[in-house]
Amino acid sequence: MKIVIQKVLDASVTVNKQEVAKINSGLLVFLGITDTDTQDDINWLCHKIINLRIFIDDNGVMNKSLLSTNGDIILVSQFTLYASTKKGNRPSYTKAARPDVAKSLYLSFIKTLESLLGKPIQTGVFGAHMDVCLTNNGPVTIAIDSKNKE
């Protein structure tokens, strides 16, 4: 699994001109899923997301986590995180999981995040064309791959 985390002042997701998710301070997380992903990948990434110390403390240092700030999350599925641009100019998405496999892992990711966070999260609509708006705070943008735990 791959995620891209953006620390945001606010974010929203719109589908067919209808707002489906909106948060203030927190994280916008884009999630890419491949066929080899498992619940272990989900658990590892969800713990990273909620414990990543990227929020400013009283001393102006990035030392607080989402848990300690009571921030919110929007999770958006994004198969394009598995784009391969090795050949030509048209990306290939063959490494992205098929929708039936990806949706079940996506739903498990939501449940795991909500359980660890202790509250519901906001989400996009799986498989839909989404318009995502955000105000990146920092800017802070972090990419994490569960297959490359460095």
N, C-alpha and C positions, 0 to 999 in steps of 0.2 A: 504494500500500500504506500501511496505517496500522499502527503498533505502539504498544502501551502497555507500557513497561518498569517493572517494580517491583524495586527492590533488596530482597533478602530475606535473612533469617537462615536460613530454611528454607522449603521449599515442596513440595507433593505434589499429584498428580492421581490421582483414583480414578474408575474406570468400572465400573459394575455391582458395586460393593463390592470391587473388586480394585484395589490400588494399581498404577498403570502407570508412574509417574514420581515420583522423590523426589530432592531436592538439599538440601545445607546452604547455606552462604554462596554467593550468586551473584545471578542475575537470573531472574525469571519474566517471559517476554515473550509478550504476547497479539498475534496477527497477524491483521489483516483484509486481505482481497484483493479487488480489483475487476477487472473485465474488461480494463481498459487497462494493467494491470501487466505488467512485463517483467523480464528478467534484470537490466537496469540498475537497476531499483528494488530488487531483491534485493541486488545488490552494494553499493549505496549504504547501505541500511539495515543490512546485516550488518557493514559496516565501522564504522558508527556504534555499533552495539551493543557490539562488542568493544573499541572504543577510547574510549567515553564515560567520562570521568573523574569517577566518582561514588562511588568508594570512598575511605575515609579513609586518609591517609598518617600518618607518625609525628608530624606536627605538628598533627594533628586537622583537616586540611583535605581536602575532597573533591578529590583530585589523582591517584588511581590508577584504572586501568582494569581491566576484567575480565581482560584478558591479564596485567597485572602482578600481580594477586592470585591467579591460577590458579583463579578462581571457576568455577562451573558454571552451566548454563542449562537451564531448562525452556521449551520453545516450545509454545504452545497456539494452535491455529487458532480464530478467533473472528469469524464473519461479522457479528455484531452491532455491530462497530466501524463498519460502514457503515450503521447505522440512520439513517433519516430520520424526524424527528419534526415536520416542518413542518406537516403536516395532522393534525388529530385527536389522539387519545391512543394509537393503536395504531401502533407503529413500522413503517415500510416498509423492506424489505431489498433493494429492486430494484437498488441500486448495488453490492451484494455479488456477486462472481463466482459463476457456476454451479459446483456441486461438481466437475464434471469438469475445468474450467479451474483452479479454485482448488487442487485436490489436486496437480496437476502442479507448480504454482508453490510450493506448500507443501513438497513433497518437494525441490525445487531449493533452497529457502530453508534447509532442514535441511542439505543437502550443503554449501552455501556456508558456513554458520556453522561446521560441523564442520571444514571445510578451513582456514578462517581461525583458528579457535581451536586447532586441532591436537589435538583429542580429540572423542569422541562427546558429543552433547548428549542430554538427556532430552526427551521429547515427550508430549503428550497423544495422544488417538486421534482422527484426523480424522473429523469428522461425528458423533461420539458425544456423548451427554449426559455431561458431565464434572463432577465435584465437585473444585474447586480450593481447596486450603488453603494459606495463606501467613502468615508473620510478616514484615510489611513493616519494613524497616530504615531508620530516619531520622525519619519516613517519606520515602522517595524514590520518586516516581512520575512518569514522563516520557512524554508522548505525542509521537510523531513521525509526520509524513505525508510520504511520499516525493515527493508532488506539490507540496509547499509547503516548499521547502528554505530556511527562514529561519535 
